[in-house]
Amino acid sequence: MSNGTKVVKRNGTIQPLNLEKMHVMVEHACDGLAGVSASQVAIQSGIQFSDGISTGEIQEAIIRWGGGRGGGGE
């Protein structure tokens, strides 16, 4: 699923934003963590999708949220 926004992958290629792919990545990262909802992480990470956002920026936003506010079932 894409909303027309393009993302820049780590190898420099540009692709349409795939929200399903992002959700699968978050689910994988949350696997085995008690009290952590992948959907909540994705929603509450506060990612501002803009054309040209990098996959690294998306991952950093999720990590910042999990490490600073939401992770660990708070």
Phi and psi in degrees as a GROMACS rama.xvg file:
@    title "Ramachandran Plot"
@    xaxis  label "Phi"
@    yaxis  label "Psi"
@TYPE xy
-138.5  148.099  SER-2
-106.419  15.1141  ASN-3
96.3532  -11.3795  GLY-4
-74.8041  139.941  THR-5
-102.548  143.54  LYS-6
-117.921  150.735  VAL-7
-103.356  117.148  VAL-8
-76.4483  166.189  LYS-9
-59.2258  -29.0515  ARG-10
-85.0138  3.4152  ASN-11
94.2782  -10.1526  GLY-12
-73.3143  153.368  THR-13
-112.322  131.842  ILE-14
-138.895  158.59  GLN-15
-62.8529  144.259  PRO-16
-60.982  128.091  LEU-17
-115.051  97.4442  ASN-18
-64.7078  -32.9305  LEU-19
-64.6724  -41.5275  GLU-20
-63.0396  -40.4889  LYS-21
-63.5352  -42.3366  MET-22
-63.1204  -40.7359  HIS-23
-62.257  -40.2531  VAL-24
-62.8  -42.8314  MET-25
-67.4004  -41.5861  VAL-26
-58.8678  -43.1379  GLU-27
-62.3123  -42.5977  HIS-28
-65.8907  -31.0434  ALA-29
-89.1458  -8.74826  CYS-30
-55.9314  125.43  ASP-31
86.0882  -0.446445  GLY-32
-94.4987  114.629  LEU-33
-65.5646  134.264  ALA-34
73.9311  13.5443  GLY-35
-112.571  122.781  VAL-36
-101  122.779  SER-37
-59.0505  -39.1047  ALA-38
-63.9256  -43.1536  SER-39
-64.1273  -40.8511  GLN-40
-60.2101  -48.7477  VAL-41
-62.4903  -42.4142  ALA-42
-71.8135  -45.2904  ILE-43
-88.2046  -1.67352  GLN-44
-69.1975  -17.6719  SER-45
73.6994  24.7616  GLY-46
-65.1441  128.308  ILE-47
-101.225  98.1579  GLN-48
-72.6015  123.549  PHE-49
-132.974  152.696  SER-50
-57.2772  127.046  ASP-51
94.449  3.58373  GLY-52
-61.1782  144.068  ILE-53
-91.8505  154.937  SER-54
-62.2625  -31.8365  THR-55
-62.8011  -40.7246  GLY-56
-64.6805  -39.0103  GLU-57
-62.6944  -48.5986  ILE-58
-64.0276  -40.4299  GLN-59
-62.7469  -39.7954  GLU-60
-62.8675  -40.8066  ALA-61
-67.4953  -42.372  ILE-62
-65.04  -44.1992  ILE-63
-58.7502  -44.1178  ARG-64
-62.7315  -48.018  TRP-65
-64.4734  -38.1042  GLY-66
-81.2446  -25.8341  GLY-67
-102.338  -30.764  GLY-68
-131.644  -43.8379  ARG-69
-109.523  -24.6268  GLY-70
-63.0189  164.614  GLY-71
77.1401  15.683  GLY-72
77.4328  23.1979  GLY-73
